[in-house]
Amino acid sequence: MVVTTTGLRTWNWNSGQELPPAPDIRSGQPILSRDGELLTTSDNTNVRVWRIGDLETPAYQYPLNGRGVRDVRLDPNRKMIRYIEEQPASTAVVRTLYLGNALDPEWHSAKEPAPKPKYKELGGRLTAAASGPPGSDQLATGDETGRVTIWDQALKRRRSIFTGTTTGSAGHEKPESVTTMRYSPDGQLLAAGGSTGTIRIWDAASNRPLGSALLTPGDTVQSITFDRSGTTLTADGEHTPRRTYPIAPELVVKTVCQRSRGGMRRAEWKTFIPEVPYGKTC
């Protein structure tokens, strides 16, 4: 396929014959979906999704109203379009458009043009970023809504997105912007700090949280740093002194034993868990 001043020109791969032109596609970088059924285009006016079988009318259209965008990517499996929106006087913003049922198979086979689906934007202004360890192509970015996005810098595409500092139960989440992030020296852990004091540690391979949030004074987390061995994490608050947390399992056990002054006594054990035989914990 080729984008020209007269529109998009495409050819049949098997026969080599040119297919009917698409005069409405005259600019932007067309991106074909992996299954070859959808085409995504963007310019300063709209982000559009086209069916390859019908390039006369866009199947989905989102108005940009003159906002500059780049790195537009369609994810049919997750039913979303993700792109980076340029900001004149601030950091670029990562946007996500949810397409709802617009990409369902039944919708593709519809004879009549399908109604435009409702959409919502996820994410917001970028507020933090962290590069992976040396030799890694991984980049983590955090935004003002508390979400963390993992990017593959070599392939320039998103690997995953998850809740970084947002707290609360499902349906009652309270957004907390990500203020700082850091990978451990071996790249196995990712720590994220938030504007109201939340600090969480994630497994970098699976993006799963390791335990609950660390206990903090509730102050804005300005920076977090792993030590060289990756066994402790140090956090600096905006109005509170530096605080170091043990995160290696053996250090955590040692800290708990020190605070409990040697672990549970027989009398305490009998009071709280009498059905379990006594065992020395520290």
C-alpha positions in Angstrom: 0.0 0.0 0.0 1.1 3.5 -0.7 -0.3 6.9 0.5 -0.3 9.5 -2.3 -1.7 13.0 -2.7 -4.7 11.4 -4.4 -5.4 8.9 -1.7 -4.4 5.4 -0.5 -3.5 2.9 -3.3 -3.5 -0.9 -2.5 -2.8 -4.0 -4.6 -3.9 -7.6 -4.3 -0.9 -9.6 -3.1 -1.8 -12.8 -5.2 -2.9 -11.2 -8.5 -0.9 -8.0 -8.4 -4.0 -6.1 -9.5 -4.7 -2.7 -8.0 -7.8 -2.4 -5.8 -10.2 0.5 -5.7 -8.4 3.6 -4.3 -9.3 5.3 -1.0 -9.3 9.0 -1.7 -10.0 10.0 1.9 -6.7 8.5 3.1 -4.2 11.1 2.0 -1.9 11.6 5.0 -0.7 10.0 8.1 1.2 6.7 8.5 -1.1 3.8 7.8 -0.7 0.9 10.2 -2.1 -2.5 9.2 -3.3 -4.9 11.9 -1.6 -8.3 12.2 -4.5 -10.1 10.7 -4.6 -7.7 7.7 -8.3 -6.8 8.3 -7.9 -3.3 9.8 -6.0 -0.2 8.9 -5.3 2.7 11.4 -4.5 6.2 10.2 -4.0 9.5 11.9 -3.5 13.2 11.1 -4.2 16.5 13.0 -7.9 16.0 12.3 -8.8 12.4 13.2 -7.7 9.0 14.3 -9.5 6.5 12.0 -9.9 2.8 11.7 -10.8 1.3 8.3 -11.9 -2.1 7.2 -9.6 -3.3 4.4 -12.7 -4.6 2.6 -14.3 -1.2 2.7 -11.9 1.8 2.4 -14.6 4.2 1.4 -16.0 4.9 4.9 -14.0 4.7 8.2 -15.3 2.1 10.6 -14.3 4.2 13.6 -13.3 7.9 13.9 -12.1 9.9 16.8 -11.7 13.8 16.3 -8.4 15.3 17.4 -9.4 19.0 16.9 -6.0 20.0 15.7 -4.0 18.1 18.5 -0.8 16.6 17.3 -0.4 12.9 17.9 2.2 10.2 17.1 2.9 6.5 17.7 -0.7 5.5 17.1 -1.2 1.8 17.8 -4.4 -0.3 17.5 -4.8 -3.3 19.8 -7.8 -5.3 18.6 -7.5 -7.9 21.3 -7.8 -5.3 24.1 -10.2 -3.2 22.0 -8.2 0.0 22.3 -6.2 2.5 20.4 -3.2 4.0 22.2 -1.2 7.1 21.1 1.0 9.9 22.3 -0.4 13.4 22.3 2.0 16.3 22.0 1.5 19.1 24.5 2.7 22.6 23.5 4.0 23.6 27.0 4.4 20.4 28.9 5.3 16.7 28.7 3.6 14.5 26.1 0.6 12.6 27.3 -0.2 8.9 26.6 -3.8 8.4 25.7 -5.9 5.3 25.3 -9.2 5.1 23.5 -11.5 2.2 24.4 -13.4 1.0 21.4 -16.0 -1.2 23.1 -17.6 -3.6 20.7 -16.6 -1.8 17.6 -14.1 -4.5 16.6 -16.3 -7.5 17.2 -16.6 -10.0 14.3 -20.4 -9.4 14.1 -19.7 -5.7 13.7 -17.2 -6.4 10.8 -19.8 -8.3 8.8 -22.5 -5.7 9.2 -23.9 -4.5 5.9 -24.8 -1.1 7.2 -22.3 1.3 8.7 -22.0 0.6 12.4 -22.7 3.3 14.9 -19.8 5.0 16.4 -18.9 3.3 19.7 -18.7 5.1 23.0 -15.1 5.7 24.1 -13.3 6.8 27.2 -9.7 7.9 27.8 -7.4 6.1 30.2 -4.3 7.5 31.6 -3.1 11.1 31.6 -0.1 13.4 31.7 3.2 11.6 32.1 4.7 12.3 35.5 7.6 9.8 35.9 9.8 7.5 33.9 12.4 4.8 34.6 14.8 3.0 32.2 15.5 -0.7 32.7 19.0 -1.9 33.7 21.9 -1.7 31.2 21.2 -3.9 28.2 17.5 -3.8 28.6 15.1 -2.2 26.0 12.4 -1.8 28.7 11.1 1.6 29.7 8.5 2.3 32.4 6.4 5.5 32.5 3.9 6.7 35.1 1.1 9.2 34.7 -1.1 11.4 36.8 -3.8 8.8 37.2 -1.5 6.3 38.9 -1.1 3.9 36.0 2.3 2.5 34.9 3.0 1.6 31.3 5.8 -0.7 30.3 7.3 0.0 26.8 9.6 -1.9 24.5 12.0 0.8 23.3 13.4 -1.3 20.5 10.0 -2.2 19.0 8.4 1.1 20.1 5.3 -0.6 21.4 3.5 -1.0 24.7 4.1 -4.3 26.6 1.7 -3.9 29.5 -0.2 -1.4 31.6 -1.2 -1.7 35.2 -2.2 0.2 38.3 1.0 1.6 39.9 0.0 3.8 42.9 -3.8 4.0 42.7 -5.2 2.7 45.9 -8.6 1.4 47.1 -10.9 -1.5 46.2 -12.2 -2.1 42.7 -14.8 0.5 41.8 -13.6 2.8 44.6 -10.1 3.5 43.4 -8.5 6.9 44.3 -6.1 8.2 41.7 -2.6 9.1 43.0 -0.1 10.4 40.4 3.1 8.5 40.0 6.0 10.8 41.2 9.0 8.5 40.9 10.0 5.0 39.7 13.1 2.9 39.8 14.2 -0.6 38.6 16.4 -2.7 40.8 20.0 -3.2 39.7 19.2 -6.7 38.3 16.0 -5.5 36.6 13.8 -8.0 38.5 11.9 -5.4 40.6 10.2 -2.1 39.7 9.3 0.3 42.5 6.8 3.2 42.1 6.1 6.1 44.5 3.1 8.4 44.5 2.0 11.9 45.4 0.3 10.9 48.7 3.0 8.5 49.9 2.2 5.2 48.3 5.2 3.0 47.6 4.7 -0.3 45.9 7.1 -2.9 44.5 6.4 -5.0 41.4 7.8 -8.1 39.8 9.2 -6.7 36.5 8.6 -10.0 34.6 5.0 -10.6 35.5 3.9 -7.0 36.6 2.5 -8.5 39.8 2.7 -6.6 43.1 5.0 -8.0 45.7 3.0 -7.7 48.9 1.0 -4.6 49.9 2.2 -1.0 49.9 5.1 -0.1 52.2 4.3 1.8 55.4 5.1 5.5 54.8 4.3 8.9 56.5 2.0 9.8 53.6 4.2 12.5 52.2 4.9 13.0 48.5 7.6 10.5 47.4 10.2 12.5 45.6 12.7 9.7 44.9 13.3 6.0 45.5 16.6 4.2 45.2 17.7 0.5 45.5 21.0 -0.2 47.0 23.6 -2.0 44.8 22.6 -5.4 46.0 18.9 -4.7 45.6 18.2 -5.7 49.2 17.0 -2.4 50.5 14.9 0.5 49.1 15.4 4.1 50.2 12.7 6.8 49.8 12.9 10.5 50.1 9.8 12.5 51.0 9.0 16.1 50.2 8.7 17.1 53.9 9.9 13.9 55.7 13.4 12.5 56.2 14.9 9.7 54.2 13.7 6.2 55.1 15.2 2.8 54.2 13.1 -0.3 53.9 14.5 -3.9 53.9 13.0 -5.8 50.9 15.2 -8.9 50.7 13.3 -11.8 52.4 16.0 -12.5 55.0 16.2 -8.8 56.0 12.4 -8.6 56.3 12.4 -11.6 58.6 15.2 -10.1 60.7 13.3 -6.8 61.0 10.1 -8.5 62.0 11.9 -10.6 64.7 13.6 -7.5 66.1 10.3 -5.6 66.3 8.5 -8.5 67.9 11.5 -9.1 70.3 12.1 -12.6 69.3 8.8 -13.7 67.9 5.7 -15.1 69.6 5.9 -16.5 73.1 4.1 -19.8 74.0 1.4 -17.9 75.8 0.7 -15.6 72.9 0.8 -18.5 70.5 -1.8 -20.4 72.6 -4.0 -17.3 72.7 -4.1 -16.5 69.0 -3.6 -19.8 67.2 -4.2 -22.6 69.8 -5.1 -25.1 67.1 -1.5 -25.1 65.7 1.4 -26.7 67.5 3.9 -24.2 68.9 6.9 -23.5 66.8 9.8 -21.1 67.3 9.4 -18.2 64.7 12.7 -16.4 65.3 
